[in-house]
Amino acid sequence: MLGIIGGTGLTKLTNLEIAHRQVVRTPYGEPSGALTFGRLCGTEVIFLARHGYGHTIPPHEVNYRANLWALKEYGVDRIVSVATVGGISPEFPAGSLAVPDQLIDYTWGRAHTFTVSGEKPVTHLDFTEPYCGAMRRDILRAASQRDVAIRDGGVYAVSQGPRLETAAEINRFERDGCDMVGMTGMPEAYLARELDICYAAIGVVVNDAAGRGASKTGIREEDIQRVLNDLMSRVRSVLEELVALSHPESCPA
């Protein structure tokens, strides 16, 4: 089953025919909210708002372990994550979409693994490719079918938040090879790997990163909101096509 994790701007799926909502308890506490079960274009999916349905949970306080565990427990084996990001490289301007293929984690203090000392032998999982290639190709194919422009690839810098970055930090991320910056890409991607869930992300570029382009002297919330609604309508279109794919690719892992 496909799970959809919505970020800023996607706290609900307006095109989802809701069947019911389920409050879930996990060994890691409560998820960000109840799981929303429904049908999207006739296909069963589960939706979860990462920051809560009132967008009240900051990125560093999201219970990522509970979110992923709950989705797995209810049958999710594929996840598409929707995350708003700032564009660092000129190839990722505000108002564009991207499917990142790499990430660099700059966060700290987050519960980033299900492995707890003393419970079982430590396993060092391969994370060379942090996103599922099959899921990425499915998203790109769905976007192509709907004539939605979306960039294939890009390095996602995961910052701590909830504050936005300084211009100097963005310069550092660029030197490290990053193309976009957001706050929720980790540990979500790795926790999915630990649970054997195919995971990929859609980066929704809502602004130029600090010190870049229109954000040269600062980032304004009103500028973000101007592009957010249009971008999310395109994301919903891609998600509709994604669930309607007749032959989704199988993850080789």
Buried (B, 14 or more C-beta within 10 A) or exposed (E): BBBBBBBBBBBEBEEBEEEEBEEBEBEBEBBBBBBBBBEBBEBBBBBBBBBBBEBEBEBBEBBBBBBBBBBBEBEBBBBBBBBBBBBBBEEBBBBBBBBBBBBBBBBEEBBBBBEEEEEEEEEEEEEEEBBBBBBBBBBBBBBEBBEBEBBEBBBBBBBBBEEBBEBEBBBBBBEEEBBBBBBBBBBBBBBBBBBEBBBBBBBBBBBBBBBBEEBEEEBEEEBBEBBBEEBBEBBBBBBBBBBBBEEBBEBEE
